[in-house]
């Protein structure tokens, strides 16, 4: 349920503040970092549900492959199962 909510909704209502499509990754950056951490505990989704993972990457990480997951912790995001 948490993954579905993070995947589909704008929890922090940032899309209103960043209305342009090229700013979507900025608007969803906080939500994307939470989604990244939670996906580490959902390995079945990472390995078997390629359509869902493609949707997550397209929505939350279209131009940003570095995500902050804590104070001064940066993660480089790479999904090998997804090809462009």
N, C-alpha and C positions, 0 to 999 in steps of 0.2 A: 504494500500500500504506500509506503514512504517513497519507494522508487517510482511508482506510477505518478504520484503527486509531484515529485521533483521533476520528472520527465515532462509532464504535460502542462503544469500551471506556472504562473509567475508569482511565486510566494511573496516576494517583497514589493510587488507592484512597481517595478523599475521600468517597464516598457513605456509607461506614461512619461517618465522623465527622459528616456532615450527613445524617441519615436522612430527615428530613421533606421532602416534595415541594416545598414552597415555598423550601427552601434549596438546591435542585439547581443553580441558576445560580451560587451561591456555591461549591459543591463543585467545579464544573467550570470555574471562572473561569480558572485557569492554562492548562488544556487548551484552552479556548475562545480565549484570546489567541494560542496557537500555531496553532490552526486558522485563525484570521483572517489571520495572516501568510502561511501556506502557501497559502490560497485566492487570494491575490493573484497567485500564480504558476500557478494552474490556471484560467485564464480560460474555458476550454471548459466546465468544470463550472459556473462562475458564470453563463454565458449560456445553456446548453442543458439542464442537468439540474435542472429546477425542483423535482422531488420530493425529490431529495437535498438541495438547498438548504433546502427547507421543513423537512426533518427536522433539519438542523443548527440552524436558527433556533429551532425548537420545543424542542430539547433543550438547547442551550447558551445561548441568549439569550431566554428567555421573558419576563423582566421587566427585563433589563439590556441597554441599548443602548449602553453605553460600556465599552470594553475597554482595559486597559493593555497595550501591546505592548513596553514597555521602561521604563527609568528615566525617570519623569516625562513619558512620552509617552502621551497619551490619544487614542483614536480613537472617533468616533461612528459606530456601525454602522447602515447603512441599505441594505436590499436592495430596490431598486425593482421587481424582478420578482416579488416575493412580496406577495400581498394577503391581508389578514386578513378 
